[in-house]
Amino acid sequence: MPCSSLAEKKAAGANTLAARLARLGLHTDADFILHLPLRYEDETRITALRDARPGVAAQFEVEVIDSEIAYRPRRQLLARVADASGTLLLRFLNFYPSQQKALQIGARLRIFGELHEGYLGPEIIHPRFHVIGANESLPERLTPVYPTTAGLGQASLRRLISRALERADLSDTLPSEQRTRLHLPEFAAAIQRLHTPPPEMTQAVLESRDHPAWRRVQFDELLAQQLSLRRAYSARRARGAPPLVASATLTAALLASLPFRLTKAQQRAWSEIASDLAQPHPMQRLLQGDVGSGKTVVAALAMLQAVEAGYQTALMAPTEILAEQHYRKLAAWLEPLGLEVAWLTGSLKKREKEAVIAKVGAGETAIMVGTHALIEDKVEFARLGLAIIDEQHRFGVRQRLALKEKGQFAHQLAMSATPIPRTLAMSYYADLDVSTLDELPPGRSPVTTKLVSEARRDQIVARVHEACRGGGQAYWVCPLIEESETLQLKTAVETFERLTADLPDLRIGLVHGRLKTAEKAAVMAAFVANEIHLLVATTVIEVGVDVPNASLMVIEHAERFGLAQLHQLRGRVGRGTAQSVCILLYAQPLGELARARLKVIFESSDGFEIAREDLRLRGPGEFVGSRQSGLPLLRYADLEDTALVEQARAVAEDLLHNAPQAAAAHLQRWLGGREELLKA
């Protein structure tokens, strides 16, 4: 029984360690060797206490001269230590009995930490320390500090990484001619240097991400990403798909009926999409354009090409407001051409929904617009040839894939009003073809942006009153607080009640995510019809709302919004001929990041420039979201290093064509068999 119990304890301990390592993504030797230090600590020398500088980590060799457990203001372990030059207090707010025992008077310690000025003089809180022997020597090289998780100490992690380095295959996956041309060191040398820096390496040199060893790691990471994405791209092109060869009768009829001409950017994007649709492999294209650049009409032309070829098409949007906006616009354009546009959302009555699904399933309806309801199991298409996904970043990988798979390898067009910076398109979107609408249709008036302190709120209310009494309409957008719909709703309701009391002669509406679909639709319809002067709203109006008479927007607590969201919201005005204004109300004090965001949105109306700044401020994580499947975010490479991204792209193409075994080995090292093709 005791043996069994001991075995169980060992197994439980191993499982606990494995779980902690799994949280860090550490499963194989390759994972361990690519788990690189965050920074390095210099334990190769001893600093005298008198030479310690506040806020600078250093190592000291001291003797304990006093030790006690104090209870002011909370239980803590205090130890007074000294060397020949001075004294220092060590403070432990959380401690184990073993630590208390080690800090006996007279014990010789080697401690490492940052000195701060405390109430009782210089102190270090929770220093790393150990009791030293008589002739204990100093380390000869810098000590790596790794990213870790609760319950997994640095010493344990270092031992595991050291063992992995002894076992792992460090052979180079980059052909020597490529390595020489790019002036990169060998992989083994770079990895060994980063994990076990030689004695002559200084901390500043090694922590510089321009060091050749780091450059090699950054390049390899980008290369793995490019290889994975380009393989996904090639795999999709190898599949069959119905060529949607158009007769151009319906597309010509639509273009002739429109009250405007396509911009050059729209013509170029439409030409690229039309060419893709006619190919015998699935189109996988992203149509990106700034707010108001005219993506919907390009999508309508793509839909008509599919219909002309005898196939059905579906457009899925993330919210009912946006889906309904598309439905109304497409119905107005396409129904005069003799085409029925179906509308499907989860809020339709059961009988209405069943009727729509039956007609689409029988092939009687060629065009369907809706929300997530389109991907429900019961929805079947007779011949789905084209799937269009608007605001594609708001859907998960599986959701986008589910719509496309309603057809036999249907073509897919994704649309985004959040422009993607070039470096992001080259890296995380390298498996897609991208069309860009980089000009606005004529007649769109520029929006003036004003930054106003919340202290002047009464003046802004007066400005809104004046604009609405003059025949205009306005939005008042309430903040998203801590990603909480409940708090957001409370803010919207309170703001609505306050503005209703302040402006009794205006008709004021309220729209938020908790309203029933019919209620939401009624409020929006009244606003579109100019029966409501002022619309108080949450971010449900971020996309898809088109009211040309609304030329004034107030965004309350603008400092709480992201850059892309502010730009999207601002795009709801400026859709008519009147001079439009967006007022950003902010509260003091402003944090550094909030100040930077407001400065960008105030100074620029170019969505692509704003996206570049957003990427710089936030990093790629939020841009990419759930876009990738099996592809990790970059840990070491910097997307602003455009030259390195381009080099990795070129080498990826070369390896895939000329050295597929090296490409496979590189992917195995970096993705460890966890690579999933980016299907959606």
Legacy VTK file of the C-alpha trace (Angstrom):
# vtk DataFile Version 3.0
C-alpha trace
ASCII
DATASET POLYDATA
POINTS 680 float
0.000 0.000 0.000
2.759 2.549 0.876
4.467 1.781 -2.457
1.250 2.334 -4.301
0.707 5.592 -2.448
4.263 6.752 -3.261
3.751 5.891 -6.930
0.498 7.818 -6.973
2.169 10.843 -5.403
4.943 10.741 -8.015
2.396 10.461 -10.814
0.389 13.357 -9.375
3.547 15.473 -9.139
4.480 14.674 -12.740
0.977 15.571 -13.901
1.152 18.869 -12.026
4.506 19.704 -13.644
3.200 18.679 -17.071
0.134 20.887 -16.597
2.301 23.874 -15.673
4.585 23.291 -18.648
1.549 22.913 -20.922
0.361 26.369 -19.863
3.621 27.665 -21.334
3.206 25.550 -24.481
6.152 23.330 -23.506
5.700 19.719 -24.621
8.733 18.679 -26.674
12.479 19.349 -26.648
11.944 21.728 -29.577
9.454 23.696 -27.473
11.983 24.025 -24.648
14.856 25.196 -26.823
12.598 27.850 -28.412
11.447 29.068 -24.988
13.945 31.920 -24.862
14.898 34.279 -22.012
12.956 37.454 -21.301
16.096 39.032 -19.907
19.386 38.205 -18.168
20.621 38.819 -14.654
24.252 39.440 -13.842
25.247 37.114 -11.000
28.883 37.040 -12.104
29.911 39.795 -9.665
29.259 41.056 -6.156
28.176 44.660 -5.495
28.992 46.351 -2.187
25.900 47.588 -0.336
27.220 51.158 -0.383
27.338 51.023 -4.226
23.753 49.765 -4.651
21.534 52.041 -6.745
17.753 52.188 -6.167
15.747 50.332 -8.822
18.809 48.551 -10.273
19.012 44.775 -9.746
22.325 43.642 -8.271
23.904 40.808 -6.310
25.243 41.189 -2.777
27.125 38.935 -0.366
26.017 39.583 3.199
25.682 38.202 6.726
22.412 38.087 8.684
22.724 40.271 11.803
19.093 40.207 12.918
15.918 38.297 11.973
12.343 38.505 13.275
8.684 37.997 12.393
6.911 41.346 12.637
3.174 42.058 12.732
3.077 45.649 11.566
0.892 46.193 9.626
0.721 42.513 8.593
2.660 39.369 9.382
6.037 39.504 7.621
9.589 38.235 7.915
12.267 40.895 8.355
16.011 40.226 8.221
18.731 42.841 8.717
21.894 41.975 6.739
25.284 43.628 6.392
28.565 43.589 4.536
31.716 45.592 5.237
30.199 48.704 3.625
26.707 48.961 5.107
23.407 47.345 6.117
20.182 46.451 4.362
16.720 45.197 5.312
15.209 42.145 3.588
11.408 42.069 3.707
9.249 38.973 2.983
5.490 39.543 2.963
4.873 35.881 2.141
7.354 33.296 3.397
7.872 29.647 4.222
9.272 28.180 7.456
12.319 27.038 5.457
13.088 30.662 4.564
12.760 31.738 8.189
15.119 28.938 9.190
17.676 29.896 6.514
17.768 33.506 7.733
19.393 32.655 11.069
21.691 35.229 12.642
25.213 34.632 11.355
24.130 32.953 8.088
26.147 33.971 4.994
23.901 34.783 2.042
24.161 35.642 -1.594
21.124 37.799 -2.453
19.843 39.263 -5.709
17.208 41.985 -6.107
16.360 45.658 -6.531
16.997 48.051 -3.675
14.261 50.540 -2.665
14.010 53.172 0.050
11.639 51.916 2.774
10.353 53.285 6.079
13.308 51.722 7.893
15.954 52.672 5.317
17.207 50.779 2.217
15.425 47.457 1.690
14.778 44.689 -0.838
11.336 43.073 -0.911
11.339 39.328 -1.654
14.977 39.042 -2.809
16.209 35.816 -4.352
18.769 34.346 -1.939
20.618 31.235 -0.907
22.986 30.332 1.930
26.552 30.040 0.619
29.372 27.740 1.550
32.898 28.769 2.498
34.444 28.666 -0.998
31.402 28.987 -3.288
32.458 30.498 -6.597
30.498 32.963 -8.728
28.835 31.912 -12.003
30.927 32.608 -15.093
28.053 33.700 -17.339
24.839 35.702 -17.232
21.782 33.981 -15.754
18.772 33.706 -18.117
15.305 34.630 -16.803
12.513 32.815 -18.640
8.771 33.424 -18.991
7.155 31.139 -16.435
3.882 30.376 -14.665
2.690 29.959 -11.074
4.353 26.995 -9.353
7.249 26.709 -11.805
10.447 28.321 -10.537
13.323 29.640 -12.638
15.749 27.000 -11.343
13.460 24.142 -12.416
12.852 25.708 -15.806
16.577 26.231 -16.374
17.280 22.558 -15.575
14.580 21.368 -17.998
15.833 23.641 -20.772
19.436 22.577 -20.163
18.479 18.894 -20.518
16.513 19.652 -23.688
19.554 21.405 -25.173
21.617 18.251 -24.571
19.054 16.017 -26.312
17.548 18.194 -29.040
18.455 18.152 -32.703
19.973 21.575 -33.371
20.869 20.917 -37.002
20.196 23.773 -39.374
16.983 23.866 -41.420
18.175 26.871 -43.411
20.400 26.017 -46.392
23.918 27.394 -45.959
23.739 29.562 -49.094
20.616 31.308 -47.746
22.208 31.731 -44.328
25.349 33.248 -45.858
23.388 35.587 -48.116
21.311 36.868 -45.192
24.347 37.145 -42.852
22.716 34.931 -40.216
24.574 32.693 -37.723
24.003 28.936 -37.549
20.891 27.921 -35.632
22.778 25.863 -33.006
25.209 28.692 -32.273
22.388 31.243 -31.952
20.323 29.066 -29.600
23.286 28.128 -27.397
24.327 31.759 -27.137
20.861 32.886 -26.030
20.401 30.142 -23.432
24.001 29.941 -22.201
25.729 33.210 -23.053
29.555 33.028 -23.031
31.418 34.867 -20.242
32.480 37.740 -22.489
28.882 38.616 -23.423
27.578 41.706 -21.637
23.967 42.088 -20.562
23.290 45.142 -22.755
24.644 43.478 -25.905
22.758 40.228 -25.351
19.415 41.881 -24.524
19.572 43.958 -27.689
17.156 42.393 -30.163
19.567 43.441 -32.929
22.101 40.861 -31.749
22.817 38.306 -34.533
21.546 35.434 -32.370
18.203 37.170 -31.877
18.058 38.069 -35.583
18.392 34.391 -36.461
15.546 33.446 -34.114
13.340 36.271 -35.424
13.980 35.239 -39.004
13.271 31.564 -38.286
10.001 32.428 -36.554
8.852 34.551 -39.503
9.972 31.831 -41.908
7.857 29.219 -40.082
4.864 31.528 -40.248
5.350 32.185 -43.958
5.863 28.487 -44.748
2.675 27.558 -42.910
0.575 30.233 -44.580
1.939 29.640 -48.078
1.347 25.895 -47.734
-2.231 26.666 -46.718
-2.571 28.917 -49.765
-1.185 26.247 -52.110
-3.367 23.528 -50.560
-6.505 25.562 -51.196
-5.520 26.324 -54.779
-5.000 22.602 -55.364
-8.661 21.919 -54.567
-11.390 22.063 -57.135
-14.114 24.710 -57.147
-16.821 25.610 -59.655
-15.567 28.283 -62.079
-18.132 31.093 -61.883
-17.900 32.310 -65.451
-20.244 35.263 -65.865
-22.350 36.362 -68.791
-22.059 39.951 -67.505
-25.734 40.685 -68.170
-26.783 41.203 -64.541
-23.562 42.969 -63.549
-23.929 45.347 -66.529
-27.570 45.981 -65.576
-26.611 46.824 -61.990
-23.827 49.191 -63.037
-26.200 50.938 -65.431
-28.865 51.378 -62.733
-26.593 52.814 -60.022
-26.799 56.594 -59.414
-22.998 56.730 -59.177
-19.931 55.456 -61.008
-17.438 53.068 -59.467
-14.184 54.599 -58.286
-10.964 53.388 -59.867
-10.226 51.418 -56.698
-13.648 49.714 -56.871
-13.116 48.886 -60.555
-9.692 47.401 -59.792
-11.001 45.319 -56.869
-13.985 44.104 -58.894
-11.709 43.068 -61.762
-9.495 41.058 -59.365
-12.501 39.340 -57.777
-14.187 38.580 -61.113
-10.980 36.974 -62.376
-10.663 34.848 -59.218
-14.266 33.650 -59.384
-13.719 32.353 -62.914
-10.859 30.082 -61.798
-11.341 26.332 -61.121
-9.988 26.657 -57.573
-11.572 28.421 -54.572
-11.116 32.159 -54.332
-9.803 33.205 -50.938
-9.730 36.993 -51.101
-9.919 39.784 -48.553
-11.567 43.023 -49.652
-10.421 45.764 -47.326
-11.328 49.401 -47.426
-11.744 52.358 -45.155
-15.103 53.366 -43.723
-17.376 54.420 -46.602
-15.089 53.226 -49.410
-17.891 51.260 -51.099
-17.238 47.587 -50.357
-20.928 46.591 -50.533
-21.362 47.399 -54.223
-18.244 45.358 -55.069
-19.742 42.463 -53.093
-23.024 42.893 -54.992
-21.196 42.555 -58.322
-19.518 39.355 -57.059
-22.919 37.995 -56.038
-24.318 38.683 -59.502
-21.427 36.878 -61.186
-22.212 33.803 -59.069
-25.907 34.029 -59.952
-25.103 34.420 -63.661
-23.050 31.208 -63.439
-26.055 29.387 -61.940
-24.944 29.376 -58.299
-26.221 30.765 -55.020
-24.459 33.264 -52.791
-24.652 34.127 -49.092
-23.510 37.195 -47.147
-22.996 36.813 -43.375
-22.604 39.812 -41.049
-21.813 39.778 -37.302
-24.761 41.876 -36.071
-28.427 42.173 -37.029
-28.077 45.926 -37.591
-25.265 45.411 -40.095
-26.943 42.402 -41.721
-30.195 44.334 -42.137
-28.328 47.311 -43.585
-26.806 44.990 -46.222
-30.168 43.339 -46.872
-31.964 46.634 -47.496
-29.219 47.984 -49.747
-28.879 44.761 -51.774
-32.642 44.373 -52.093
-32.910 47.946 -53.410
-30.218 47.241 -56.012
-30.997 43.658 -57.024
-34.761 43.175 -56.793
-35.357 45.605 -59.718
-33.177 43.159 -61.709
-35.673 40.370 -60.943
-33.716 38.752 -58.098
-35.156 37.929 -54.687
-32.899 38.637 -51.710
-33.647 36.407 -48.710
-33.174 37.580 -45.118
-32.335 35.187 -42.269
-31.579 35.949 -38.615
-32.182 34.137 -35.360
-34.943 36.567 -34.381
-37.280 35.655 -37.267
-40.437 33.798 -36.312
-40.192 30.045 -36.759
-42.602 29.945 -39.701
-40.810 32.790 -41.517
-37.434 31.155 -40.941
-38.626 27.759 -42.202
-40.056 29.353 -45.357
-36.772 31.117 -46.148
-34.698 27.981 -45.479
-37.010 25.866 -47.665
-36.724 28.244 -50.657
-32.942 28.420 -50.379
-32.694 24.649 -50.003
-34.825 24.165 -53.126
-32.680 26.599 -55.104
-35.575 29.050 -55.576
-33.669 31.874 -53.893
-30.191 32.694 -55.176
-29.111 35.369 -52.698
-29.263 35.193 -48.900
-28.195 37.749 -46.318
-28.090 37.104 -42.583
-26.263 36.697 -39.309
-24.834 33.570 -37.645
-28.212 31.970 -38.411
-26.814 31.194 -41.886
-24.481 28.547 -40.443
-27.102 26.632 -38.450
-27.266 22.928 -39.343
-30.787 23.168 -40.749
-29.722 25.731 -43.382
-28.829 23.978 -46.640
-28.073 25.506 -50.005
-28.896 23.849 -53.313
-25.757 25.240 -55.040
-23.735 27.636 -52.907
-20.941 29.055 -55.049
-19.861 32.157 -53.141
-19.708 32.907 -49.393
-19.173 36.539 -48.377
-18.271 37.387 -44.773
-18.418 41.000 -43.650
-16.305 42.263 -40.751
-14.525 38.908 -40.985
-12.371 39.541 -37.892
-15.509 39.340 -35.715
-16.074 35.711 -36.621
-14.065 32.740 -35.403
-12.199 30.483 -37.794
-14.801 27.720 -37.446
-17.706 30.079 -38.117
-16.184 31.319 -41.363
-15.352 27.788 -42.408
-18.893 26.597 -41.575
-20.450 29.020 -44.064
-18.040 28.144 -46.866
-18.613 24.435 -46.313
-22.324 24.889 -46.996
-21.129 24.615 -50.593
-18.703 22.215 -52.275
-15.484 24.249 -51.885
-17.321 27.518 -52.414
-15.400 30.662 -53.253
-14.965 33.024 -50.299
-14.765 36.796 -50.100
-14.017 38.355 -46.699
-14.599 42.064 -46.156
-13.134 44.358 -43.528
-13.582 48.048 -42.796
-10.583 47.834 -40.466
-7.652 48.316 -42.852
-4.804 45.899 -42.310
-1.300 47.427 -42.152
1.040 46.200 -44.884
3.350 44.287 -42.539
0.367 42.476 -41.013
-0.940 41.600 -44.473
2.498 40.248 -45.406
2.675 38.079 -42.286
-0.613 36.941 -40.734
-2.593 37.293 -43.971
-0.007 35.818 -46.329
-2.409 32.993 -47.243
-4.969 35.416 -48.701
-5.143 37.507 -51.831
-5.943 41.085 -50.830
-7.879 43.759 -52.713
-7.772 47.278 -51.313
-10.198 50.168 -51.737
-7.883 53.083 -51.091
-10.087 55.962 -52.231
-13.472 57.274 -51.123
-16.397 57.850 -53.499
-16.862 61.504 -54.567
-19.261 63.544 -52.481
-18.201 62.191 -49.095
-17.549 65.193 -46.846
-14.548 65.070 -44.501
-15.308 64.757 -40.788
-13.863 67.340 -38.403
-12.694 65.759 -35.143
-12.655 67.743 -31.895
-11.185 66.760 -28.523
-13.204 68.189 -25.645
-12.808 67.711 -21.902
-15.751 66.161 -20.053
-15.821 69.323 -17.939
-17.397 71.087 -20.941
-20.202 68.520 -21.302
-22.951 71.157 -20.921
-21.558 73.094 -23.899
-21.634 69.919 -26.001
-25.256 69.248 -25.018
-26.068 72.780 -26.187
-24.207 72.127 -29.466
-26.248 68.951 -30.054
-29.481 70.834 -29.318
-28.582 73.574 -31.807
-27.706 71.055 -34.554
-30.928 69.051 -34.116
-33.162 72.136 -33.960
-31.528 73.248 -37.217
-32.792 70.142 -39.020
-29.819 67.855 -38.489
-29.498 64.628 -36.508
-26.886 63.401 -34.062
-25.471 60.328 -32.348
-24.444 60.158 -28.694
-22.288 57.074 -28.179
-21.830 55.629 -24.702
-18.630 53.936 -23.569
-17.846 50.275 -23.390
-16.739 49.786 -19.777
-14.511 46.814 -18.913
-16.005 44.755 -21.742
-19.209 44.522 -19.694
-22.509 44.594 -21.537
-24.352 45.084 -18.233
-22.352 48.177 -17.328
-22.545 49.446 -20.904
-26.337 49.093 -20.860
-26.594 50.977 -17.562
-24.488 53.806 -18.986
-26.634 54.041 -22.117
-29.911 54.104 -20.169
-28.647 56.710 -17.712
-27.331 58.890 -20.540
-30.640 58.581 -22.395
-32.598 59.626 -19.303
-30.287 62.540 -18.595
-30.369 63.866 -22.174
-34.156 63.449 -22.312
-34.410 65.645 -19.204
-31.892 68.201 -20.543
-33.436 68.388 -24.050
-37.215 67.982 -23.596
-38.039 69.474 -27.015
-36.023 66.825 -28.936
-37.158 63.330 -29.860
-34.462 61.060 -28.454
-34.065 57.341 -29.187
-32.088 54.605 -27.446
-30.511 51.523 -29.027
-28.327 48.875 -27.385
-27.530 45.191 -27.661
-30.118 44.036 -25.126
-33.106 45.395 -27.068
-35.255 42.882 -28.879
-34.666 42.847 -32.615
-38.057 44.356 -33.417
-37.517 47.182 -30.901
-34.032 47.860 -32.240
-35.296 47.864 -35.829
-38.128 50.254 -34.947
-35.740 52.753 -33.317
-33.293 52.579 -36.230
-36.106 52.958 -38.783
-37.372 56.034 -36.928
-33.866 57.515 -36.923
-33.413 56.853 -40.634
-36.816 58.496 -41.285
-35.749 61.575 -39.249
-38.473 60.908 -36.682
-35.739 60.810 -34.006
-33.397 63.790 -33.636
-30.798 62.283 -31.315
-29.850 58.612 -31.071
-28.216 57.470 -27.832
-26.389 54.233 -28.622
-23.770 51.745 -27.532
-21.220 50.357 -29.957
-23.909 48.349 -31.783
-23.868 51.232 -34.289
-20.136 50.845 -34.923
-20.713 49.400 -38.382
-23.532 49.240 -40.883
-25.531 52.357 -39.986
-25.975 54.796 -42.878
-27.951 57.973 -42.116
-26.775 60.829 -44.394
-28.676 63.476 -42.386
-26.732 62.665 -39.211
-23.743 65.016 -39.244
-22.820 65.226 -35.563
-21.486 62.511 -33.255
-20.499 62.725 -29.606
-18.431 59.848 -28.203
-18.482 59.929 -24.409
-15.376 58.751 -22.528
-13.543 58.393 -25.836
-10.387 57.433 -23.935
-11.964 54.038 -23.204
-12.288 53.083 -26.870
-9.712 51.495 -29.143
-8.382 53.341 -32.183
-10.134 51.125 -34.731
-13.419 51.442 -32.850
-13.171 55.238 -32.692
-12.487 55.368 -36.426
-15.405 53.041 -37.198
-17.777 55.079 -35.041
-16.628 58.342 -36.603
-17.442 56.823 -39.991
-21.172 56.895 -39.142
-21.173 60.656 -39.882
-19.937 62.430 -42.978
-22.237 60.370 -45.212
-24.165 63.351 -46.546
-23.272 66.750 -47.983
-23.344 68.680 -44.681
-20.127 69.449 -42.813
-19.815 66.714 -40.196
-18.232 66.822 -36.750
-17.162 64.092 -34.322
-16.645 65.276 -30.734
-14.490 63.074 -28.510
-15.374 63.727 -24.867
-12.596 62.570 -22.564
-12.109 62.427 -18.798
-8.975 63.453 -16.921
-6.479 62.177 -16.008
-5.524 60.575 -19.317
-3.177 57.598 -19.290
-0.230 57.542 -21.678
-1.822 54.994 -24.056
-5.202 56.786 -24.085
-3.466 60.090 -24.816
-1.562 58.485 -27.711
-4.768 56.999 -29.180
-6.682 60.292 -29.000
-3.753 62.132 -30.605
-3.768 59.705 -33.552
-7.548 59.876 -34.127
-7.493 63.683 -33.828
-4.667 64.130 -36.321
-5.634 61.549 -38.973
-8.735 60.490 -40.892
-6.841 57.943 -43.024
-7.912 54.463 -41.903
-4.665 52.900 -43.141
-2.506 55.357 -41.204
-4.688 54.825 -38.131
-4.338 51.052 -38.523
-0.535 51.372 -38.680
-0.505 53.405 -35.475
-2.945 50.989 -33.843
-0.644 48.089 -34.673
2.299 49.992 -33.210
0.410 50.790 -29.992
-1.322 47.451 -29.445
0.756 44.835 -31.236
-0.704 42.235 -33.616
-2.706 40.188 -31.112
-5.964 42.120 -31.208
-5.727 42.720 -34.953
-5.392 39.055 -35.713
-7.840 37.800 -33.056
-9.152 34.352 -33.927
-8.010 34.674 -37.544
-5.422 31.935 -37.348
-5.906 28.255 -36.620
-2.872 26.539 -35.154
-0.597 29.491 -35.934
0.818 31.227 -32.839
1.311 34.943 -32.510
4.884 36.061 -33.094
6.916 35.943 -29.889
10.287 37.295 -31.015
9.949 38.949 -34.417
8.834 42.547 -34.848
6.286 43.272 -37.576
7.755 46.753 -38.029
10.871 45.045 -39.409
9.472 45.014 -42.944
12.787 43.987 -44.510
13.005 40.803 -42.404
9.357 39.914 -43.176
10.036 40.288 -46.902
13.201 38.185 -46.659
11.275 35.439 -44.851
8.573 35.489 -47.545
11.137 35.105 -50.312
12.981 32.259 -48.548
9.676 30.487 -47.802
8.771 30.455 -51.503
12.250 29.188 -52.379
12.194 26.370 -49.793
8.702 25.218 -50.760
9.747 24.919 -54.406
13.382 23.847 -54.133
13.930 22.332 -50.666
10.611 20.898 -49.396
12.368 18.633 -46.885
14.082 21.623 -45.250
10.719 23.431 -45.192
9.064 20.446 -43.485
11.871 20.185 -40.911
11.615 23.900 -40.154
7.848 23.691 -39.639
8.250 20.631 -37.420
10.707 22.508 -35.215
8.598 25.644 -34.844
5.068 24.250 -34.938
5.794 20.715 -33.758
3.110 19.000 -35.784
0.493 21.360 -34.340
0.202 23.237 -37.620
-3.319 23.376 -38.982
-3.955 24.688 -42.443
-5.651 28.066 -42.350
-8.872 26.903 -43.916
-11.010 29.927 -43.282
LINES 1 681
680 0 1 2 3 4 5 6 7 8 9 10 11 12 13 14 15 16 17 18 19 20 21 22 23 24 25 26 27 28 29 30 31 32 33 34 35 36 37 38 39 40 41 42 43 44 45 46 47 48 49 50 51 52 53 54 55 56 57 58 59 60 61 62 63 64 65 66 67 68 69 70 71 72 73 74 75 76 77 78 79 80 81 82 83 84 85 86 87 88 89 90 91 92 93 94 95 96 97 98 99 100 101 102 103 104 105 106 107 108 109 110 111 112 113 114 115 116 117 118 119 120 121 122 123 124 125 126 127 128 129 130 131 132 133 134 135 136 137 138 139 140 141 142 143 144 145 146 147 148 149 150 151 152 153 154 155 156 157 158 159 160 161 162 163 164 165 166 167 168 169 170 171 172 173 174 175 176 177 178 179 180 181 182 183 184 185 186 187 188 189 190 191 192 193 194 195 196 197 198 199 200 201 202 203 204 205 206 207 208 209 210 211 212 213 214 215 216 217 218 219 220 221 222 223 224 225 226 227 228 229 230 231 232 233 234 235 236 237 238 239 240 241 242 243 244 245 246 247 248 249 250 251 252 253 254 255 256 257 258 259 260 261 262 263 264 265 266 267 268 269 270 271 272 273 274 275 276 277 278 279 280 281 282 283 284 285 286 287 288 289 290 291 292 293 294 295 296 297 298 299 300 301 302 303 304 305 306 307 308 309 310 311 312 313 314 315 316 317 318 319 320 321 322 323 324 325 326 327 328 329 330 331 332 333 334 335 336 337 338 339 340 341 342 343 344 345 346 347 348 349 350 351 352 353 354 355 356 357 358 359 360 361 362 363 364 365 366 367 368 369 370 371 372 373 374 375 376 377 378 379 380 381 382 383 384 385 386 387 388 389 390 391 392 393 394 395 396 397 398 399 400 401 402 403 404 405 406 407 408 409 410 411 412 413 414 415 416 417 418 419 420 421 422 423 424 425 426 427 428 429 430 431 432 433 434 435 436 437 438 439 440 441 442 443 444 445 446 447 448 449 450 451 452 453 454 455 456 457 458 459 460 461 462 463 464 465 466 467 468 469 470 471 472 473 474 475 476 477 478 479 480 481 482 483 484 485 486 487 488 489 490 491 492 493 494 495 496 497 498 499 500 501 502 503 504 505 506 507 508 509 510 511 512 513 514 515 516 517 518 519 520 521 522 523 524 525 526 527 528 529 530 531 532 533 534 535 536 537 538 539 540 541 542 543 544 545 546 547 548 549 550 551 552 553 554 555 556 557 558 559 560 561 562 563 564 565 566 567 568 569 570 571 572 573 574 575 576 577 578 579 580 581 582 583 584 585 586 587 588 589 590 591 592 593 594 595 596 597 598 599 600 601 602 603 604 605 606 607 608 609 610 611 612 613 614 615 616 617 618 619 620 621 622 623 624 625 626 627 628 629 630 631 632 633 634 635 636 637 638 639 640 641 642 643 644 645 646 647 648 649 650 651 652 653 654 655 656 657 658 659 660 661 662 663 664 665 666 667 668 669 670 671 672 673 674 675 676 677 678 679
